[in-house]
Amino acid sequence: MVITSSTYVISSPDYTQCPAPDRPEYAFIGRSNVGKSSLINMLVNNEKLAKTSGTPGKTQLINHFSINKEWYIVDLPGYGFAKVSQTQRKKWEKMIEDYLRKRENLVTVFILIDSRHTPQKLDLEFVNTLREWKIPFCLVFTKADKETQRTVSANVKAFLEKMRATWQFLPQHFVTSVIKKMGRDKILNLIGEMNKEFESAPE
């Protein structure tokens, strides 16, 4: 898939205020500081699209970006360590849950996982939550250039093994590096296929 345009559309505090659900939409979510904005920018070849920040917890709203004027990328707040009050965290959690469970044009969720670490409880819990909610997702292991290939492979394998203990089928997964643009074509090809399915789905 060739990306010809990518533009910021809107930041919404609630799924009801998101753009009309008239085209396929792909949400990106992960723990704070997992490299979400950098990955989105790498996918669309636009370093300035999603705001990257060294401060975890910078994304606080549901951010929509229009890609090729045909589909949306949605940047969701991270889960986990952001230094916010319990009240604020509860508010975010409700906003994310409502969006994920009620947004009818959401095709799939890309869950970002830092490939430098062994399986983290928070990530596994989130993956299991999506299963409970019956929401399709893929796994994207980020920052693969920041560790040796052996460490990355071992961490990816360990995460999938943890899932295999309770999952019959594993989701698709991608290993990515923003610097090397690794995983970009594979993710965009998958989105291209899903876009076609979305268009041909009966009303």
C-alpha positions in Angstrom: 0.0 0.0 0.0 1.3 3.5 -0.9 0.5 6.3 1.6 -0.3 9.4 -0.3 -1.7 11.5 2.5 -1.9 11.5 6.3 -3.7 14.3 8.2 -4.7 14.9 11.8 -8.5 15.1 12.1 -9.7 15.5 15.7 -9.0 14.6 19.3 -12.1 13.4 21.1 -12.7 12.9 24.9 -15.4 10.3 24.1 -16.2 7.8 21.3 -19.5 9.6 20.7 -17.6 12.6 19.5 -15.4 10.7 17.1 -15.8 11.3 13.3 -18.7 9.6 11.5 -17.9 5.8 11.4 -18.0 5.6 7.6 -14.6 4.1 6.9 -12.4 1.4 8.3 -10.5 2.4 11.5 -7.4 0.9 13.1 -6.5 1.7 16.8 -3.0 1.7 18.2 -2.5 1.2 21.9 0.2 0.1 24.3 1.9 0.8 27.6 3.2 4.3 28.2 6.4 5.0 26.3 6.2 1.9 24.0 6.9 4.0 20.9 3.4 4.4 19.7 3.6 7.8 18.0 6.9 7.0 16.4 5.4 3.7 15.0 2.4 5.6 13.6 4.6 8.2 12.0 6.9 5.5 10.5 3.9 3.7 9.0 2.5 6.8 7.2 6.0 8.2 6.4 5.3 11.5 8.2 7.5 12.3 11.2 5.3 15.1 12.3 1.9 13.4 12.3 1.5 11.9 15.8 3.2 14.0 18.5 6.1 12.0 20.0 7.1 12.8 23.6 9.6 11.6 26.1 7.0 12.0 28.8 4.8 8.9 29.3 1.1 9.5 29.3 1.1 12.4 26.8 -1.8 11.0 24.7 -4.9 11.7 26.7 -7.7 11.7 24.1 -8.8 9.6 21.1 -6.8 11.0 18.2 -8.0 10.4 14.7 -5.7 10.6 11.6 -7.1 10.3 8.1 -4.9 8.2 5.8 -5.2 8.5 2.0 -8.7 10.0 2.8 -9.9 6.3 2.9 -9.2 5.0 6.4 -8.3 6.1 9.9 -5.5 5.4 12.3 -6.5 6.1 15.9 -3.9 6.9 18.6 -5.3 5.8 22.0 -3.9 6.7 25.4 -1.4 4.2 26.8 -2.3 1.9 29.7 -0.2 1.5 32.7 2.4 3.8 34.2 1.4 7.3 33.4 1.7 9.5 36.5 -1.9 10.5 36.8 -4.4 10.4 39.6 -6.6 7.4 40.2 -9.7 9.5 39.1 -8.0 10.5 35.9 -6.9 6.9 35.2 -10.5 5.6 35.8 -11.8 8.2 33.3 -9.2 7.1 30.7 -10.0 3.5 31.2 -13.7 4.1 30.7 -13.0 6.2 27.6 -10.9 3.5 26.1 -13.3 0.7 26.9 -16.3 2.6 25.5 -14.4 3.3 22.3 -13.1 -0.2 21.9 -16.5 -1.9 22.6 -18.8 0.6 20.9 -17.0 2.0 17.9 -18.7 0.1 15.0 -16.1 0.8 12.3 -13.1 -0.4 14.3 -11.6 -3.2 12.3 -8.8 -4.2 14.5 -6.5 -3.0 17.4 -2.7 -3.0 17.2 -1.4 -3.7 20.7 2.2 -2.4 21.0 4.6 -4.3 23.2 8.2 -3.3 23.9 10.4 -6.1 22.5 13.3 -5.3 24.9 11.4 -6.7 27.9 10.3 -10.2 28.9 6.5 -10.6 29.1 4.9 -7.9 31.2 1.8 -8.6 33.4 0.1 -5.4 32.2 0.4 -6.4 28.5 -0.9 -9.9 29.1 -3.8 -8.6 31.1 -4.8 -6.2 28.4 -4.6 -8.9 25.7 -6.9 -11.1 27.8 -9.3 -8.2 28.4 -9.7 -7.8 24.6 -10.4 -11.5 24.3 -13.2 -11.1 26.9 -14.6 -8.2 24.9 -14.3 -10.2 21.7 -12.2 -7.4 20.0 -9.9 -8.5 17.2 -6.3 -7.4 17.6 -2.7 -7.9 16.3 0.5 -7.7 18.4 3.3 -5.3 17.4 6.6 -5.8 19.1 8.4 -2.4 19.0 12.0 -1.1 19.3 13.6 -4.3 17.8 16.7 -2.3 16.9 17.4 -1.4 20.5 18.3 -4.9 21.5 20.1 -7.9 20.0 18.1 -10.0 17.6 18.5 -12.9 20.0 17.0 -11.0 22.9 14.1 -9.7 20.8 13.3 -13.2 19.4 13.4 -14.7 22.9 11.1 -12.0 24.3 8.6 -12.4 21.4 8.7 -16.1 21.8 8.2 -15.9 25.6 5.2 -13.6 25.2 3.5 -15.9 22.6 4.2 -18.9 24.9 2.5 -17.1 27.8 -0.5 -16.6 25.6 -0.4 -20.1 24.3 -1.1 -21.4 27.8 -4.6 -20.1 27.7 -5.3 -19.3 24.0 -6.2 -21.8 21.4 -5.2 -19.5 18.4 -2.6 -16.8 18.6 -3.1 -13.4 16.9 -0.9 -12.2 14.0 2.2 -10.5 15.3 4.8 -8.1 13.8 8.3 -7.2 14.9 9.1 -3.6 14.2 11.9 -1.0 14.2 11.1 2.6 13.5 14.7 3.3 12.5 15.0 0.5 10.0 11.3 0.8 8.9 11.1 -2.9 9.8 7.5 -4.4 9.8 6.1 -1.4 7.9 5.2 -3.1 4.7 3.7 -6.2 6.5 1.4 -4.0 8.7 0.3 -1.8 5.7 -0.4 -4.9 3.6 -2.6 -6.4 6.3 -4.5 -3.0 6.7 -4.9 -3.0 2.8 -6.5 -6.5 2.9 -8.7 -5.5 5.8 -9.8 -2.3 4.0 -11.0 -4.5 1.1 -12.9 -6.8 3.4 -14.5 -3.7 5.1 -15.7 -2.4 1.7 -17.1 -5.7 0.6 -18.9 -6.4 3.9 -22.7 -6.5 3.6 -24.4 -3.4 5.0 
